[in-house]
Amino acid sequence: MAEKEERVKLLGFWASPFTCRVEMALKLKGVPYEYLEQDIVNKSPLLLQLNPVHKKVPVLVHKGKPILESNLILEYIDQTWTNNPIFPQDPYKKATARFLAKFVDEQLAPVGFRSLVKAEKGIEVAIKEAQELIMFLEKEVTGKDFFGGEKIGFLDMVIGTMIPYCGVRAWEFMGIDMIPEEKFPELNRWIKNLNEVEIVRECVPPREEHIEHLKRNAKRIKSAYKRQT
Ligand SMILES: N[C@@H](CCC(=O)N[C@@H](CS)C(=O)NCC(=O)O)C(=O)O
């Protein structure tokens, strides 16, 4: 019984960047886990019971208790399994990493996808707005192999799941070259480094199915927006 409770479970959704970053951390730490794929439209009683506030994935279950919100889950994982640390030890660097993760999830991702799909002020303006935000990341990764330094860490997982393995795929089917090499050489170098990391390649959603999923999402956002206007 005790052994059963210790077992780690992850409730996730295959195309979710938030789920994907948690899987990366578990794999990097070598933590065995049971993956429970969720329907994020018709939600399971288990998901509703474990995350009654947001009703979202990912949910990590450890020792029978749910841990919610991907970036908090990453912190929990790092503090619970201390091998291969993913957060900086230095308090300033740690606070900055958390700030940038929040910036990417809450500011950049909506501008780079939702606003772009709606293109209220025109597509060129939307692209410019997104690129201005992405430039902060270009500066942050300048001269480093990874955001975390020499090895992949927390920010690489957060930004990696949101930009190269989500945003770039969406921008591609929209015909937008959002992060051209000439404008963002450092980010492009970082993406190449990230592609070399085995656990990253293992965790990212399969490309073609993911692009189809992102297309469906874009269509849904567009028609909801048209109905409002
Ligand atoms: N801030 C949350 C976001 C999680 C999230 O948006 N999950 C999506 C899947 S990518 C979801 O469960 N959506 C279901 C819904 O919105 O009802 C986190 O970092 O974990």
The ligand as a MOL file (V3000), in Angstrom:
LIG
                    3D

  0  0  0     0  0            999 V3000
M  V30 BEGIN CTAB
M  V30 COUNTS 20 19 0 0 0
M  V30 BEGIN ATOM
M  V30 1 N -1.0740 27.5070 -16.0320 0
M  V30 2 C -1.3800 26.1240 -16.2580 0
M  V30 3 C -1.9580 25.9650 -17.6590 0
M  V30 4 C -2.4560 24.5540 -17.9140 0
M  V30 5 C -3.3520 24.4680 -19.1530 0
M  V30 6 O -3.7320 25.4910 -19.7400 0
M  V30 7 N -3.6890 23.2310 -19.5270 0
M  V30 8 C -4.5970 23.0150 -20.6430 0
M  V30 9 C -4.0110 22.0030 -21.6190 0
M  V30 10 S -2.6680 22.7010 -22.4910 0
M  V30 11 C -5.9050 22.4490 -20.1160 0
M  V30 12 O -5.9270 21.5880 -19.2650 0
M  V30 13 N -7.0260 22.9470 -20.6260 0
M  V30 14 C -8.3320 22.5540 -20.2390 0
M  V30 15 C -9.2370 23.7220 -20.0440 0
M  V30 16 O -8.8360 24.8800 -20.2870 0
M  V30 17 O -10.3980 23.5230 -19.6440 0
M  V30 18 C -0.1050 25.2950 -16.0380 0
M  V30 19 O 0.9950 25.8480 -16.1990 0
M  V30 20 O -0.2120 24.1090 -15.6750 0
M  V30 END ATOM
M  V30 BEGIN BOND
M  V30 1 1 1 2
M  V30 2 1 2 3
M  V30 3 1 2 18
M  V30 4 1 3 4
M  V30 5 1 4 5
M  V30 6 2 5 6
M  V30 7 1 5 7
M  V30 8 1 7 8
M  V30 9 1 8 9
M  V30 10 1 8 11
M  V30 11 1 9 10
M  V30 12 2 11 12
M  V30 13 1 11 13
M  V30 14 1 13 14
M  V30 15 1 14 15
M  V30 16 2 15 16
M  V30 17 1 15 17
M  V30 18 2 18 19
M  V30 19 1 18 20
M  V30 END BOND
M  V30 END CTAB
M  END
